[in-house]
Amino acid sequence: MSQRKIIIIGAAGRDFHNFNTFYRDNPSYKVVAFTAAQIPDIAGRKYPSSLAGSLYPDGIPIYVQDDLEHLIKELDADECVFAYSDVPYNVVMGISAKVNAAGADFTLLGYKNTMIKSTKPVIAVGAIRTGCGKSQTSRRIAEALMARNLKVIAVRHPMPYGDLEAQKVQRFAGINDLVKHNCTIEEMEEYEPHIARGNVIYAGVDYEAILRAAENDPAGCDVILWDGGNNDFPFYKPDLMITVVDPHRPGHELSYYPGEVTLRIADVVVINKIDSADFDNIQKVRSNIELVNPNAVVIDAVSTISVDKPEVIKGKRVLVVEDGPTLTHGEMKIGAGIVAARRFGAGEIVDPRAFAVGKLAETFRIYPQIGNLLPAMGYGEQQMKDLSATIEKTDCDSVIIATPIDLERVIKINKPCTRVEYSLQEIGYPNMDDALKKFIDSIKR
């Protein structure tokens, strides 16, 4: 039987994981290419032979997704596997139509073929969209487990934007590790909050190797906490699955891939941001949860906001810097920074678009819906420089930093700043402690 030729359509995350778990050592298939979307500067590289295995001595080339139809014909591909997240169904099926029209099959791999079993208990946190509050939910869970003297090792969904070989397995236990691994802003936003709370966090490319390292971490490990990315379902088989939904985007829980998957497999669903969402939208989300997962435990929650220097906001013309992916492919038009600006009496929220330079100007062209917010794009050194230059050029009195990291630590900001911090707070019952009780009791036995 001849090998089926495969193209994996991805964004430097789920695509590599699907390859590693299903295709890497499978002689029935030959992966002839990856394509890349969402993340800049991924295309034009190779998935290296050291990670691809013995069947791929030359590695696997990565192309831009725009070339997909041409690649199917040029490489005589039999099948294209869609493998990235936070994508509306019409876009997924639009790509499927292009693939089928070019003569290839279109595939979505499920968790049976891609989840890895851990020797430790696993809690997985996912979301129906990026920007729902997944990371703050993960931090809340970690704090609850640590309060019961359980050693938690967090594992983050991949963000391999640099040297893939060097990023096979990455361990972060201190702020210096962020420098050691040449982390981008996007990576630091996810890793630093865990480090600040005393957790070790792993990430990288080869998630089986990462899992085995985490299970045997020198700091000890009682629980693996999968801190998922975008709205992807977990790479590890969970003993408890928690999914966060967002009433600011009602209906998205049933119209984005693979967000609906994370909702359907959830044991616990957190409806976040109920303090700032419309009542009708909250009820729509609640009804959709009941429709597809009536047995899930539902927790109501708010994303509490605090600032360290409210005087930098009150009456001032402020520039609001928000988490990049939440504003771009997450499609959010409001974040914690805007809420803080309104709550603490900003005189004006300055529109940064006229001042954007380089890759930031390009980001606004690609995502015009962002509006008068500045996305903290930091996928690479040039984007970080352009972010700093855009802030410097913007005609404002002060800057509200609503990213999960201390942005002043990694880029130059020439204006007064205040940081917004946000955390998950449950409203009423059941709360997170209730949801975790059975899981914790099973460990303690």
Buried (B, 14 or more C-beta within 10 A) or exposed (E): EEBBBBBBBBBBBBBBBBBBBBBBEBEEBBBBBBBBBBBBBBBEBBBBBEBBBEBBEEBBBBBEBEEBBEBBEEBEBBBBBBBBBBBBEEEBBEBBEBBBEBEBBBBEBEBEEBBBEBEBBBBBBBBBBBBBBBBBBBBBBBBBBBEEEBBBBBBBBBBBBBEBEEBBBBBBBEBEBBEEBEBBBBBBBBBBBBBEBEBBBBBBBBBBBBBBBBEEBEEEBBBBBBBBBBBBBBBBBBBBBBBBBBBBBBEBBBBBBBBBBBBBBBBBBBBBBBBBBEEEBBEBBBEBBEEEBEEBEBBBBBBEBEBEBEEBBEEBBBBBBBBBBBBBBBBBBBBBBBBBBEBBEBEEBBBBBEBBBBBBBBBBEEBEEBBBBBBBBBBBEBBBBBBBBBBBBBEBBBBBBBBBBBBEEBBEBEBBBBBBBBBBBBEEEBBBBEBBEEBBEEBEE
